[in-house]
Amino acid sequence: MPATSHPPRPAGRRTYAFLAAVAGLATAAALAAALPADAHDNKGGGHLPSRYQDVQLLSFNDLHGNLEPPSGSSGRVSELQADGTTKSIDAGGVEYLATHLRQARQGHPYSITAAGGDMVGASPLISGLFHDEPTIEALNKLDLDVTSVGNHEFDEGAKELARLQNGGCHPTDGCYTDQEFGGADFPYLAANVLDEKTGKPILKPYWVWKKKDVRIGFIGVTLEGTPNIVSADGVKGLQFKDEVETINKYAKVLQRQGVQSIVALIHEGGFPSSSSYNYNCDSPGAGDGISGPIVDIAKNVTPAVDALVTGHTHAAYVCTVKDPSGKPRMVTSAASFGRLYTDTTLTYDRWTGDIARTAVKSANHVVTRDVAKAPDMTALIGKWNALAAPIGNRAIGYISADINNTGTESPMGDLIADAQLAYGKELDPQTDLALMNPGGVRAGLTYAAKGSEGDGVVTYAEGFTVQPFSNTVNLQNFTGAQLIQVLKEQVSGANAAAPKILQPSSGLTYTLDLTKAGADRVVTDSIRLNGAAIDPAATYRVATNSFLAGGGDGFPTLGQGTGDLVGTDDLAALEKYMTANSSATAPIVPPAANRITVVQ
């Protein structure tokens, strides 16, 4: 069950009006070469170019504004060793990503850098506090050529996305520096996101990279289900169309323009069979090491598309999946937070204008932190950190050890749920429990000091990284029968294939039996609140964030509550709880994460 991944979570963004070479090699999946001897001779003797031209495609996805190295498990990757053991490697940070990409481009005059969406949104404070302008500036410096939109590009709505593309100061917060924000130097592609009124894409549907006589087209889409995982305000007035139908439509458009080489940038992904980034995704056969939505998409996208760069699930894989004609095709994803990048070789055939698919090869590489930092990125981070410091450096609590956000039930998820329950009881003493969606827990808290605050000190910036959405804490009434149904919706309906296990507050316990199917995986008779069975006819007061209270993340029953009471910002609730329940001499101990009994 992919409960340890953090697909996307949504909602509004928290902003404030203030201030005027050892690259780890992943499975080198390659399609067996069957080309003439000169296939990789890119020099082309004399004045005539070679028939074949290798084009380097560097790609990454789901950066989520992580300019600084992510902390804890969010800043590590697992590497499979030759003896079958795994090794953890610290990874990520745009200072290192820039160096790795620049080194990778050396010796490759034909090089493209592309991304698979969620470049912004759910970002740490250094970027999120400034409506992700810092991340766009960093991506410009990374020489990103093109990206698809992801679901998080819609956290603040289509108008804000257009501002990130085109530039201009924020309509409410204004300019943060003495220079007006210039916008992205690269195109955002949104082929399947249409304006309801015009029926046309809100941004470019495709883009063509050109160098001399080589042309490669890019089509960008996000997952059709974006409205289910983004707050309603973020997608108001928009339609999200089927990914396959949209890609196939624009592949024909590109072909009519004479562009035969095509790459799809798809913000949708899969779930690999291994958590190690360098496992063999094609063992024992093509694509056998991956499951999930991207597999069906890959099997149905037109053979005219030569490679698929994907994302959304924050997973790492380099696979070949057969296209509708039965021909293998590369499908890649580079995890998240800038910890990996994918290096794919596309061999362009000048005679046909198409990619010689038999020569496509690809591998994921670790963005290690043992290379020199890129000075321009260090300067960029310093500039924005200086602006954020008055808010970000404030201490909000103390912890005795790392509080991580991994697992079916995570200590960080439990801590947030406990904080929302405590806040709910302040609003209404009748509040019984709280539920937190796992995708909203964007990071854990680490004991080791990130800056000068000291070990065990939790700063506002660190809390912001955990909960970067400006959700409110909402109270609603549900019957016991509805509460049971909510828990069953974790593993049924929209969440049947990829369960979303809500993080429970203290006192709520039950058994999750993964040997069963569908809703039966939540064992009804095991559900207890403070030791007592749930009474289907009784009324329970439940605290959730505003995203869940609207039925988000595939929980329609949570959108049917009554007696709504809207409280403060969810991060403010966490801050209040940590401040009240911890001190330097009595820090918070990580919750045991034993409220859900998992049977496998």
C-alpha positions in Angstrom: 0.0 0.0 0.0 1.5 3.3 -1.0 0.7 5.0 2.3 4.2 6.2 2.7 4.2 8.3 -0.4 2.8 11.9 -0.2 0.8 12.5 -3.3 -0.4 15.7 -3.3 -2.3 17.5 -1.2 -3.8 20.6 -1.8 -5.4 23.7 -0.6 -4.7 27.3 -0.3 -1.3 28.7 0.5 -0.1 30.4 3.5 1.2 33.9 2.7 1.8 37.1 4.6 1.9 40.7 3.5 5.1 41.9 5.0 8.3 43.5 3.7 8.2 45.8 0.8 30.9 13.3 -8.5 29.5 10.5 -7.4 26.0 10.5 -8.8 24.1 7.5 -7.7 23.0 5.6 -10.8 19.5 4.2 -11.0 18.6 1.2 -13.0 20.0 2.0 -16.4 17.0 0.9 -18.3 17.8 0.7 -21.9 16.0 -0.4 -25.0 18.3 -2.8 -26.8 20.2 -0.9 -29.4 19.7 -2.0 -33.0 21.1 0.8 -35.0 23.7 1.2 -37.7 27.3 1.5 -36.5 27.2 5.3 -36.9 24.1 5.7 -34.8 25.9 7.6 -32.1 28.4 9.4 -34.3 27.1 12.9 -33.7 30.0 14.6 -35.4 29.0 13.8 -38.9 32.2 13.9 -40.9 32.9 16.8 -43.2 30.1 19.3 -43.7 27.3 16.7 -43.5 25.8 15.9 -40.1 25.4 12.3 -39.1 22.0 10.7 -39.6 21.7 10.2 -35.9 21.9 12.8 -33.2 21.9 12.0 -29.5 19.8 14.4 -27.5 20.1 14.5 -23.8 16.9 14.9 -21.8 17.4 15.9 -18.2 14.2 15.8 -16.1 12.9 16.0 -12.6 9.5 16.4 -10.9 7.7 17.5 -7.7 10.2 20.0 -6.5 7.6 21.7 -4.3 9.8 24.7 -3.7 12.5 22.8 -1.8 15.3 25.2 -2.5 17.2 24.2 0.6 18.2 20.6 1.3 15.1 18.8 2.6 15.5 17.5 6.1 14.9 14.0 7.6 13.6 11.3 5.4 12.4 13.9 2.8 16.1 14.6 2.2 17.3 11.0 1.7 17.1 8.3 -1.0 17.5 4.6 -0.6 20.1 3.0 -2.9 20.2 -0.8 -3.5 23.6 -2.3 -3.1 25.2 -5.2 -5.0 24.8 -7.5 -2.0 21.1 -6.8 -1.7 21.3 -4.4 1.2 20.2 -0.8 1.0 22.1 2.4 1.8 20.6 5.8 2.7 22.1 8.8 0.9 21.5 12.5 1.8 20.1 14.2 -1.3 18.5 17.4 -2.6 18.9 21.2 -2.5 19.0 23.4 -5.5 22.6 24.5 -4.8 23.5 20.9 -5.5 20.9 20.2 -8.2 22.3 23.1 -10.2 25.8 21.8 -10.0 24.7 18.2 -11.0 22.7 19.4 -13.9 25.4 21.7 -15.2 28.0 18.9 -14.9 25.6 16.5 -16.7 25.2 18.9 -19.6 28.9 19.1 -20.3 29.8 17.4 -23.5 26.1 17.4 -24.6 25.5 20.3 -27.0 22.0 18.9 -27.6 20.5 19.0 -24.1 17.0 19.7 -22.9 15.8 20.1 -19.3 12.2 19.3 -18.6 10.0 18.8 -15.5 6.8 16.9 -14.7 4.9 19.4 -12.6 4.5 20.4 -9.0 7.5 22.7 -9.1 5.7 24.9 -6.7 3.0 24.5 -4.0 3.3 22.9 -0.6 6.6 24.7 -0.4 8.8 25.4 2.6 8.7 28.9 4.1 11.5 30.3 2.0 9.4 29.9 -1.1 5.8 29.6 0.2 5.9 32.8 2.1 6.6 34.6 -1.1 4.0 32.9 -3.3 6.8 30.7 -4.8 8.5 33.5 -6.6 11.9 32.3 -5.2 11.3 28.8 -6.8 10.5 30.3 -10.2 13.7 32.4 -10.0 15.7 29.2 -9.1 14.2 27.2 -12.0 15.2 30.0 -14.4 18.7 29.8 -13.1 18.6 26.0 -13.5 17.9 26.6 -17.2 14.6 24.6 -17.1 13.3 24.5 -20.7 9.7 23.4 -20.1 7.4 21.8 -17.5 3.9 20.5 -17.3 1.6 21.8 -14.6 0.8 19.7 -11.6 -2.1 19.8 -9.3 -0.2 22.1 -6.8 0.2 24.7 -9.5 -3.5 25.3 -8.9 -3.3 25.8 -5.1 -3.8 29.5 -5.6 -5.9 29.3 -8.7 -5.4 29.9 -12.4 -4.8 33.6 -12.1 -1.8 33.1 -9.8 -0.5 30.4 -12.1 -0.7 32.9 -14.9 1.3 35.4 -12.8 4.0 32.8 -12.2 4.2 32.3 -15.9 4.1 35.9 -17.0 5.4 37.9 -14.1 4.2 40.9 -12.2 3.9 41.6 -8.4 1.4 39.8 -6.3 -2.0 41.5 -6.4 -2.4 41.6 -2.6 1.1 41.4 -1.2 2.8 43.5 -3.9 6.5 43.3 -4.6 8.9 41.7 -2.1 12.0 43.4 -3.5 12.8 46.6 -5.5 12.5 44.6 -8.7 9.2 43.4 -10.2 8.9 39.6 -10.4 9.7 38.6 -14.0 7.9 35.3 -14.2 9.1 32.0 -15.6 11.5 31.9 -18.5 10.2 28.5 -19.4 6.7 27.6 -20.6 4.2 25.8 -18.3 2.2 23.3 -20.4 -1.5 22.6 -19.5 -3.0 20.8 -22.5 -5.8 19.1 -20.6 -6.7 22.1 -18.4 -9.5 24.1 -20.1 -11.3 27.3 -19.3 -14.9 26.3 -18.9 -16.1 29.4 -20.8 -13.9 29.2 -23.8 -13.1 25.5 -23.9 -9.5 26.3 -24.6 -6.3 25.4 -22.6 -5.5 28.1 -20.1 -1.8 27.8 -21.0 0.2 26.4 -23.9 -0.7 22.8 -24.6 2.6 22.0 -26.2 6.0 23.4 -27.0 8.7 22.5 -29.6 12.4 22.5 -28.7 14.6 23.3 -31.7 18.3 23.2 -32.4 19.6 23.4 -36.0 17.6 20.6 -37.8 16.5 18.8 -34.7 13.0 19.3 -33.4 11.3 17.6 -30.4 7.8 18.4 -29.2 6.6 18.4 -25.6 3.0 17.9 -24.5 2.2 18.7 -20.9 -0.8 17.4 -18.8 -1.7 17.0 -15.2 -3.9 14.3 -13.7 -7.5 14.4 -14.7 -8.4 14.0 -11.0 -6.8 17.3 -9.9 -10.2 18.8 -8.7 -10.4 16.0 -6.2 -7.1 16.9 -4.5 -7.1 20.7 -4.8 -9.4 23.1 -2.9 -12.4 24.1 -4.9 -11.4 27.7 -5.2 -8.1 26.7 -6.9 -9.9 25.0 -9.8 -12.9 27.2 -10.1 -13.9 27.7 -13.7 -11.6 25.0 -15.0 -12.1 21.6 -16.7 -9.6 18.8 -16.5 -9.7 16.4 -19.4 -8.5 12.8 -19.8 -4.7 12.6 -20.0 -4.6 10.0 -22.8 -7.1 11.6 -25.0 -5.4 15.0 -24.7 -1.9 13.7 -25.4 -3.1 11.7 -28.4 -4.9 14.8 -29.7 -1.9 17.1 -29.5 0.5 14.4 -30.8 -1.5 14.5 -34.1 -1.3 18.3 -34.0 2.5 18.2 -33.7 2.7 15.6 -36.4 0.7 17.8 -38.8 3.3 20.4 -38.1 6.1 18.0 -39.1 7.2 17.3 -35.6 7.7 13.5 -35.3 9.7 13.3 -32.1 7.4 13.8 -29.1 7.8 13.6 -25.3 4.8 13.7 -22.9 5.2 15.4 -19.5 2.5 13.9 -17.3 1.8 14.9 -13.7 0.5 11.4 -12.9 2.6 8.5 -11.7 2.9 5.0 -10.4 3.9 3.0 -7.4 7.2 1.1 -7.7 7.7 -2.3 -6.2 10.9 -1.1 -4.4 11.7 2.1 -2.4 15.2 2.0 -3.8 15.6 4.4 -6.6 18.0 2.1 -8.5 16.0 -1.1 -8.5 15.4 -2.9 -11.8 11.9 -1.7 -12.8 11.9 -4.1 -15.8 12.7 -7.3 -13.8 11.5 -9.8 -14.8 9.7 -8.1 -17.7 9.0 -4.7 -19.1 7.3 -2.5 -16.5 6.8 -5.4 -14.0 8.2 -3.3 -11.2 5.6 -0.6 -11.3 1.8 -0.3 -10.8 -0.7 2.5 -10.6 -2.4 5.0 -13.0 0.7 5.7 -15.1 0.8 2.1 -16.3 -2.6 2.3 -18.0 -1.8 5.7 -19.4 1.5 4.5 -20.8 -0.2 1.5 -22.4 -2.8 3.8 -24.2 -0.9 6.9 -25.2 -0.3 6.9 -29.0 3.0 5.3 -30.2 3.8 8.7 -31.8 5.0 9.7 -28.3 8.5 8.5 -27.7 9.0 8.9 -23.9 6.9 9.7 -20.8 8.3 11.9 -18.0 6.0 11.5 -15.1 5.5 12.5 -11.4 2.9 13.1 -8.7 3.5 10.0 -6.6 7.0 11.2 -5.4 8.4 7.8 -6.5 11.5 6.9 -8.4 11.4 4.6 -11.4 12.9 4.1 -14.9 10.8 1.6 -16.7 9.8 0.5 -20.2 6.1 -0.1 -20.7 4.7 -1.3 -24.1 2.8 1.2 -26.1 -0.4 0.3 -28.0 1.6 -1.2 -30.8 3.5 -3.5 -28.4 6.7 -1.5 -28.7 8.6 -0.7 -25.5 8.7 3.0 -24.4 10.5 4.7 -21.6 8.5 5.9 -18.5 10.5 7.8 -15.8 10.1 9.6 -12.5 12.7 11.3 -10.3 11.1 11.0 -6.9 10.6 14.5 -5.4 12.1 17.5 -3.7 15.1 17.7 -6.1 16.7 14.5 -4.7 17.1 12.9 -8.1 17.3 13.8 -11.7 16.8 11.6 -14.7 19.2 11.5 -17.6 17.6 10.1 -20.8 19.3 9.7 -24.2 16.9 10.2 -27.1 18.5 9.3 -30.4 17.1 11.5 -33.1 17.0 10.2 -36.7 17.5 13.1 -39.1 16.1 11.0 -42.0 12.7 10.5 -40.4 12.6 13.3 -37.8 11.7 10.7 -35.2 13.3 9.2 -32.2 15.0 5.8 -32.8 13.2 4.1 -30.0 15.6 1.2 -30.0 18.4 3.5 -28.8 16.6 5.2 -25.9 18.3 4.7 -22.6 17.7 6.3 -19.2 18.9 6.4 -15.6 18.1 8.2 -12.4 21.0 9.9 -10.6 21.2 11.1 -7.0 21.6 14.8 -6.3 24.3 14.2 -3.8 25.6 16.9 -1.5 29.3 16.1 -2.0 29.7 18.5 -4.9 30.4 22.2 -4.9 27.4 24.4 -4.2 26.3 26.6 -7.1 27.2 30.1 -6.0 24.2 31.7 -7.8 21.8 29.4 -5.9 23.5 30.1 -2.6 23.1 33.8 -3.2 19.4 33.4 -4.2 18.7 31.3 -1.0 20.5 33.9 1.1 18.4 36.7 -0.3 15.1 35.1 0.4 16.1 33.7 3.7 17.1 37.2 4.9 13.6 38.4 4.0 11.9 35.4 5.7 14.1 35.3 8.8 12.0 37.6 11.0 9.1 35.2 10.8 10.8 31.9 10.2 13.4 31.8 13.0 10.9 32.1 15.8 10.8 29.1 18.1 7.4 27.4 18.5 8.3 24.3 20.4 10.7 21.6 21.5 11.0 17.9 20.6 13.1 15.1 22.1 13.8 13.2 18.9 12.9 13.2 15.2 9.1 13.1 14.6 8.8 11.6 11.1 6.0 11.5 8.6 6.5 8.0 7.2 4.4 4.9 7.6 0.7 4.1 7.3 0.2 6.0 10.6 3.0 8.5 11.2 4.2 10.2 14.4 3.9 13.6 12.7 0.4 12.8 11.5 -0.7 11.8 15.0 0.9 15.0 16.5 -1.0 17.2 14.1 -4.3 15.4 14.8 -3.7 15.8 18.5 -3.0 19.5 18.0 -6.3 19.9 16.1 -8.2 18.0 18.7 -6.8 20.2 21.4 -7.7 23.3 19.5 -11.1 21.9 18.6 -11.9 21.4 22.3 -11.0 25.1 22.9 -13.5 26.1 20.3 -16.1 23.6 21.5 -15.5 21.3 24.5 -17.8 18.7 22.9 -15.2 18.0 20.2 -14.5 14.2 20.3 -11.7 13.5 17.8 -9.6 14.9 14.9 -8.6 13.4 11.5 -5.7 14.6 9.4 -5.1 13.7 5.7 -1.7 12.1 5.2 -0.9 14.1 2.1 -1.2 17.2 4.1 1.7 16.2 6.3 4.4 17.4 4.0 7.4 16.7 6.2 8.5 15.6 9.6 10.4 17.4 12.3 14.1 16.7 12.9 15.8 17.0 16.3 19.1 18.2 14.8 19.3 22.0 14.4 18.8 23.2 10.9 20.3 26.6 11.6 21.4 28.4 14.8 18.3 27.6 16.8 19.8 24.6 18.7 19.0 20.9 18.7 15.4 20.0 19.5 14.1 23.5 18.8 11.2 23.7 16.3 11.1 26.9 14.4 8.1 28.5 12.6 9.9 27.8 9.3 10.1 24.1 10.2 6.4 24.0 11.1 5.6 25.8 7.9 7.4 23.1 6.0 5.2 20.5 7.7 1.9 22.3 7.1 2.3 24.9 4.3 -1.4 25.2 3.4 -3.5 27.9 4.8 -6.2 25.4 5.7 -8.4 26.2 8.7 -9.4 23.8 11.4 -13.1 23.1 11.0 -15.5 21.4 13.4 -18.5 19.3 12.1 -21.0 16.9 13.5 -21.3 13.4 12.1 -23.3 10.4 13.2 -21.4 7.3 14.3 -22.5 5.6 11.1 -21.0 8.5 9.0 -17.8 8.3 11.0 -17.5 4.6 10.3 -18.2 5.3 6.6 -15.4 8.0 6.6 -12.9 5.5 7.9 -14.0 3.0 5.2 -13.6 5.6 2.5 -9.9 5.5 3.3 -9.7 2.2 1.4 -12.7 2.2 -0.9 -14.3 4.3 -3.6 -11.8 6.9 -4.9 -9.1 5.5 -2.5 -9.5 1.8 -3.3 -6.4 1.5 -5.4 -4.2 3.9 -3.4 -5.5 4.1 0.2 -5.3 7.4 2.0 -5.1 6.5 5.7 -6.3 9.4 7.9 -4.1 10.2 10.8 -6.2 9.8 14.0 -6.1 11.8 17.2 -5.4 10.2 20.5 -8.3 8.0 21.7 -9.4 6.8 18.2 -8.3 3.2 17.5 -9.1 0.5 15.0 -7.7 -2.4 13.0 -6.8 -2.1 9.3 -6.7 -5.6 7.8 -4.9 -5.4 4.5 -5.5 -9.1 3.8 -9.1 -8.1 3.0 -10.5 -6.1 0.1 -12.1 -2.7 -0.2 -14.0 -1.2 2.7 -13.8 -4.5 4.6 -10.1 -3.6 5.3 -11.4 -1.3 8.1 -12.7 -3.8 10.7 -15.9 -2.1 11.9 -16.1 -3.9 15.2 -12.6 -2.8 16.1 -13.3 1.0 15.9 -13.1 2.5 19.4 -13.2 6.0 20.8 -11.6 6.2 24.2 -12.2 2.5 24.5 -15.9 2.6 23.7 -17.4 1.2 20.5 -18.7 3.8 18.0 -22.5 4.2 18.4 -23.9 4.5 14.8 -26.9 6.6 16.1 -24.8 8.9 18.3 -23.4 12.3 17.2 -19.7 13.0 17.2 -18.0 16.3 16.9 -15.0 16.0 14.5 -12.1 18.4 13.8 -10.5 18.3 10.4 -8.8 20.8 8.1 -11.0 22.8 5.7 -9.8 20.7 2.7 -11.2 17.5 4.2 -14.2 19.3 5.5 -15.1 20.0 1.9 -14.9 16.3 1.0 -11.4 16.4 -0.4 -9.0 13.5 -1.0 -11.9 11.1 -1.8 -13.8 11.5 1.4 -17.3 12.6 0.3 -18.9 11.8 3.7 -16.7 14.4 5.3 -18.4 17.0 3.1 -21.8 16.1 4.6 -21.2 17.3 8.2 -23.4 19.7 10.1 -23.0 22.3 12.7 -19.9 23.7 10.9 -17.6 25.9 12.9 -14.5 27.4 11.2 -11.5 28.0 13.4 -8.0 29.3 12.9 -5.2 28.4 10.5 -4.0 24.8 10.9 -0.4 25.8 11.5 -1.4 28.2 14.2 -3.2 25.3 15.9 0.0 23.2 15.7 2.1 26.1 17.0 -0.3 26.7 19.9 -0.2 23.0 20.8 3.6 22.7 20.7 4.1 25.9 22.7 1.7 24.9 25.4 2.9 21.3 25.6 6.7 21.6 25.3 9.7 23.4 26.8 13.4 23.1 26.6 13.4 20.9 29.7 10.2 19.0 28.8 10.2 18.5 25.0 7.4 16.6 23.1 8.2 12.9 22.8 7.3 11.5 19.3 3.9 9.8 19.4 4.1 6.0 19.2 1.9 5.8 16.1 0.1 2.8 17.5 -3.5 3.9 17.1 -4.1 1.9 14.0 -3.3 -1.8 14.2 -2.3 -3.0 10.7 -2.7 -6.6 9.7 -0.8 -7.6 6.6 
